Amino acid sequence: MSESGLQLRTEVSDTGQLTLRLQEVQFPAPGEDEVLVKVEASPINPSDLGLLFGPADLTQATFSGSAELPEITAQVPESLLRQISARADQSLPAGNEGAGQVIVAGSSDAAQSLLGKTVAILGGAMYAEYRVLKANQCLLMNEGVSARQGASCFVNPLTALGMVATMRDEGHSALLHTAAASNLGQMLVKICLKDQVPLVNVVRKAENVELLKSLGAQHVLNSSDDDFMESLIAVLTQTNATIGFDATGGGKLAGLILTGMEAAQAAKMGEFSRYGSTQHKQLYIYGGLDRSPTSFNRSFGMAWGLGGWLLTPFLQKIGPSAAQVLRQRVADEITTTFSSHYTQTVSLPEMLARENIEVYARQATREKFLVTPHG
């Protein structure tokens, strides 16, 4: 049994014109080890926006089509065309994760065991009414868990768990996280409380400080405060956090964090060294909320590192067995530790409405959208 339904497609031409549209697609009958899922919920994560929009200038976007089948066009600046050369003239589906009900299953035992069940999926192409995929790509939700509750089972939960695992694997004992009031940040607070890991949370607004403290977070700093640097050094000294994960990426925050870590570690040394403290300090950038250049004064000695961190390479590094342990923890705690909160729910056509794109495309903390493909 096959199904036809809508699927969102994104394409950038070799001249830099971005086109977003909904298309009617025929979804094939599943093979022996496959299932056909009716997609009921899929979140819009910051990691989805790069594929959806690329570097196109959305402020000059043109909105056309009908309410049922909208279409958007926008132009990628000529100076950024090299960034899209690998995807030029390809019509691509989008949506990293989601959840729904298995309505058709292949003949294998693994596929048949999922028939009629609610499953979560990390497989791409989730901004669609249906999705065909391998049975082993599905995470079975526990009885009573809805697709809405399970829609964000992967990107944020596994990223938060991956941060704690990376901290341990690299020999650190505490960590720091920026943009900490996000859904991911709230999950990390709960994980660290449960696993007894000291956590330093950095936010940009006073109301976000109160939010995290209401969850039980002990160390929450507002980077907008005048005494931020002094408070940062004090809490880094107390927690001994020497690894951080930064969602902002641009600006001076990364350098300030490394400087704070160095000040905390240098104060613990028994003697002066012109090369700084011997304790390695590591900061990983995993997001791009701030698109400006990353800038810093190198005032943190020589034992430091600044790099990128992504979920997929982390999962590949730890292997399928270890990844499944993390996935199962998420499934078991999806209504508690890993619960997600959405500010707005939209259909597939509404996802392409100007007023909605203006909100979710700016990646503001605590403004998370959920797409329900069947309305």
N, C-alpha and C positions, 0 to 999 in steps of 0.2 A: 504493500500500500504506500503510495507516494502522496505528497501534499503540495499544493501551490500556496504561496503566501508572499507577503511583502518582505523585502530585505533592503536595508540601507546600504548604498554604495557610495564610495568616495573616489574621485579620480582627479589627478593633476596632469594636464597636458604638458608636452615638452616646451610649450611657450609660457607655462606657469599659470594657466587658468584652472582653478579648483572648481569642481562641480560636485555637489552633494544632491542625491535624489533617492527616492524610494522606487524599487523595481519589483514587479511580479516575477517570482522565481519558482521553478519546479524543483521541489526537494525530493530526491529519489528515495525509493524504498530501501530500508536498511539492509545491509549484508548480514552474513551469519553472526558476526561478532559486533554488530552495530545496533544502535537504537535511534528512533526518531523522537525528538523531544519537542513538545509544544512549549515554546519559551514564554514564560509568564512574567519574568522580572529580570532586568539587567541594569546595573548601576553605570553612571557616567563617572569614571575615574580620571584623574589628571593624566594617567598613562594612556587613556583612550584618545585624548585630544590631539596628540601629535599625528596620529594616523587620520583622524577625522578632518583636521583643518590644515595640517602641515604648517608652514610658515606664512600662510596667506594672510593678507590684510583684511580682517573681518569688518573693520570700520567702514570699508567701502563695498561691502558685499551687496549683491542684488538678489532680492527674494522674488520668486515667480512661481508658476504652476498653480495648482488648486489647493484648497484646504486639505483634501484627501491625499494628494500627490504633490507636495511642495518641492521646489527645486531652488538651490542656492548656488550662486557663482561668485567667486572672489579671485583676486589676482595675487600671485606670489611676487614680491618685489624682485626685480631683475638681479639684484645683488645676492639673493638667496636661492637662486635657481639651482645651484650646485647641490643644495641640500635635498632636492627632490629628484635628482637625475635617475636614481635607481628605481623609482616607482612611476616614472613618466609614462603617461598613456595607458596605465593599468587601472581597471575598475576593480576596486578592492572592497570587501566587506569589512565591518568594524565591530567593536565590542568585545572586550577581553573575557568577560565572565558573565554568569547569570544562572538562573535556575528555572526549572519547569517540570512538567510531567511527561514521563515516557509513555507515548501513546501507541507506538509500534516497536516491536523488538525482533531481532534476528533469532535464528534457531538455536544458538549456543546457550548453554546453561547460564553463563554470565549475563547475557543479554536478556534472557527470559526472566531472570530473577529481578530485573528492574521494571518489568512491565507494570504500568499503573502507579509507579512510585514517583515521588518527588526527588529530583536529583539536582545537584549543583555542578556547574561546568566551568572549566578553564580551558577554552579551546578556540577563542576568537569567533568572529562572525555572529555574535550574539544579539546584535541589533536587527533582529529578524523574528518572524512569527514562528519559524521552525528551525531546527538544527539537527543534522545527522552526524553522528560521531561514534567512535569506538566505545564499547561498554566500559572499558577500563579508564576512560577519561571522565567518567561520571563519579561523583561522590554522593552516595546514598544518604539522604537526610533521615534523621531519626523520626519515629512516629510522632505526628502532630506538628512537625516543623513545616511552615509554609514556604512557598517559592520566594515570597518577599523577604522572609527571614534568612533564607539561604542564598540570596542573590549575590551577596558580597562575601562569599566563603573563601575566596582565594587571595586576591591582590593585596588587600589591606591586612587580613589576618596572617597570611604567610610571610608578608614583608615584616610585620612586627615580630613574629616568632624568629624570622631569619636574622633580625638585628640582634636579638638576645643570643642566638646561636653563634653568630659571628663574633660577638663580644667574648664569649667563652672560648671559642676556637683560637682566637688570637691572643689569649692570655690576659684579658682585662677583667676587672671585677665590677665595674659600674659603667653606665653609659649616659650620654646626653642626647636629647632629641629636640629639634626645632619644629616650628609650626605644630606644636604639640597638642593643640585643642581640636585637631582634625579627628575624623572617625578613627583613622589609624593611630593617632596619638592617644586617644582615649583607650583603645585596645591595649596599647603598650603600657599604659599606666596600670591597667588591670593585670596584665601578664606579670609585670615586675612586682606588684604587690603580692600576687599569688606565689611567685617563684623566689621572693625575697631578694630581688636585685635592686640595688640603689639606682635611682633614675633622676636625672636633672631635666626638667621640662622648660623649654624656652618658648614664649608666646609673644604676641605684639599688642595685645589689648588687655585692659584690666578685667573685663568680664570673662575672658578666657582663663585668667588666673583663678577666679572664683569657681569656674566650671570644673577645672582639674582638681582643685582642692576638695570640692564636693564629692569627687570620686575616690578621695583618699590620698591623692598625690602629696608628698611631703615637700618636695623641692620644685617650686614653680617661679620662674623669673620672667619679668616683662622687659623685653629688649628696648622698649620705648622709655623706660625710667631713667632718670638722670644718673642714678647710682648703679646702673646695670653692671658695669665692669667690676666694681667693688663687690657687689653681691655674687657675681659669677665666680670670682676667684675664691670667695669664702665658701661657697657651696661645693666647688670642685675640690677644695682642700678637704672639706668634711667627708665627701663621698668617695674621693679618689677616682673619679671618673676620668678615664684617659682615652675613651673612644666616643665619637659622636656621629650622628646621622642627621644631615642637613637637608631639609626639603626645599629651602629657598634657592640655594645655588649661587645667585648673584649677590653683588654688594660686598659689604665689609664684614658680615656676620661670621663667616668661616674663619677669617683671620683673627677676629676677636676671641672666638672660642679656643683656637689653638694658643693664642697668647695667654688666655686665662688658665688653660691647662699647664702651660709652662710655668707660669707664676706660682701655681699651686705646688707643682713638683719641685721647682727650684728651692722653694722655702724649706722643703724637707731634706735637702742635701746637707751633708755635714761640712762640705767645703765648696768653694767657688770654682766654677769651670767656665772658661770663656766659650766653650761649645754648648753651654746650657745643660739642662738636666739629662741624665742618661735614660730616663724612662721614655719609651716610645709613646708618642701621642698621635692618634689617628683620627682623621675626620673624613667621612664618606658623604659625598653629595649624591642624593638619590632622587631629587626632584628639581624643578625649575620654576618655582613660583615667582622668583625675581629673575627677569631675563637680562639684566644688566651684567657687565663683566664681573667676574669674581676678583676682588682686589684685596690685598693685605700687605702690611709691612712685616717682613720676616723677622719677627721679634720673639721667636719661640725655639731658639737653639737649633740643633742639628738632628735631633731624634724625633722626627715627625713625618707624617705622610698625609697627603691630600689626594683622594681618588674618587672614582665613581662606584656606585653599588646598585645592582639590579637584581630583581627577584629570580628571573629565569636562570642566569648563570649560577646563582647560589643553589637553586634546586638541582641543577645539573651536577654541581660539585659534590653535594651530599649524597646523591644517588636515590633511586626509586624507593628503596626500603625506608630510609630515613625520612624522605619526603612524605611517604604514606603515614608515618607516625604523626607528623605535623598535621596532615590533612585530617586524620581521625580526631585529633585533639580539637581542631576547629569544629568539626561536625558535632562533637560531644558538648561543646561549650558555645554553640552558635547563638543561643538565646541569652547568654550571660556575658562571658568575657569578650566574645567576638560579635556582639550585637551591633548592628549599624542603624543609624538614624538618618532619615531623608527629609529634606526641607520641601521637596516638591516631587510629585509623580506626574509623568507625561507619557502620552502615547508616542508611537513612531512619528506620525505627522507633526505632533506638537514639539517633538525634539528639534525639528527644523524651523520652528517659529522664531522670528527675530527676537522677541522679548525674552524667550527662554535662553537662546544662545548668548545673549548679552549678560546673562547671569552665570550660567555654568562654565562658559569659556574663560571667565576671569579667575577661576580656580580659587575662589575665596574660601577661607577656613569656615567650616560649619555650614556650607551651602552645597549640599550633595543632592543630585537628582537621581531618580529611579525611573527607568523606562519600562513601561508595561506594553509589550508589542500587540497584545490583543485588546488593549483599551481598559 
